[in-house]
Amino acid sequence: MTWGVLQFPGSCDERDALFACERAGDGARLIWHESRDLDGVDGIVVPGGFSYGDYLRAGAIARFSPAMEAVAEAAAGGAPVLGICNGFQVLCEAGLLPGALLRNAELRFRCHQVDLIEVGSEERLSIPAKHGEGRYYAPEAMLDEMETNGQIAYRYAEGHNSNGSVRDIAGVTNDRGNVLGLMPHPEHAVDPLTGSTDGLRVFERMSRVAA
Amino acid sequence: MLIRPKEGILDPQGKAVERALPALGFEGIGQVHVGRMVELEAESPERLDELCEKLLANPLIEDYEIQTL
C-alpha cells in the first residue's frame, strides 16, 4: 500500500515516518497541511512533533487544517489512519479517536524505550517513547465501552507506564478499527541499527486494515 | 474565557505549584489548579459557547466559564 504522511508546521517526525512507510509498504509521500490532495494514497500517517507549536492544546489547531478535513473523510471511508504521538493528539482533538492526552503525571518530558503489549495477540513490542503530554485519559464509562468494543490496541507493559495513562493505555482505535493512535513511536523502530524493528508490526497492522 | 481542568482529573501542574508554596513560606493554601484565560473582543456573544466547545476548551477534560466585561 502507498502511504501519505501529513506535514504541519512544527511536525518533526515526518521524515522517519516516511522512511518507515517506505519500508513497510510500497511507497510514501508527504502531504502538506494546506493540501486536501490524498490522490493515490491508501493510508495516512499523522506524525509526531509539535504541530502549530502545540498552541492552545496539543493538536487543537492542526485538526482544522485542510489536510485533516481530507483525512477525516478518508477515515470515514475506511482508510487506515495512524496517528503517532502528536498525531494521536490531533486525532483525539479531531474526534476521530475517543479520549484525550494530558500532561504527564510527573510533569516530565519522558524519552526512553518502552515495552508495549498488543491487546489480543499479547505480542510484546519494544519502541521508543518521547512526549510531555502522553497521559491518556477518558471517562470510566467511555473506557468500559472501548474495552467491550476492542478499541484498546496497545498497553504499556508492567512498569513501563511512565506518563500515568489510565489503564496503562498506550494506543486506541476508533470503533471500526481503521483509525489507530499511539503515543510511542513505531517509525523510530524499523531498523536493527536503532535497536528494534518492532515498529514495523504497527505499520503491518494498518496494512491489514487496508486489505 | 476561563478554562480550567475538570474536577477529578489529575492536575499535575496545580499540584507542582501547591507543593512549592510551603518552601516559600506560604501556608494554608490548597486546591491549586492551573488553567488558562483567553481574552477576546466579540461583536456579539451569541456563538461564544460554541467557540469554547469547539476550540478554546476540550469539554472532555476542561470546564470553561465566559465572563463579559
Interface residues (C-beta under 8 A of the other chain):
Chain A: L56 R57 A60 F64 E93 G99 A100 L102 R103 N104 A105 E106 L107 R135 Y137 A138 P139 G164
Chain B: I9 L10 P12 Q13 A16 L55 L56 N58 L60 I61
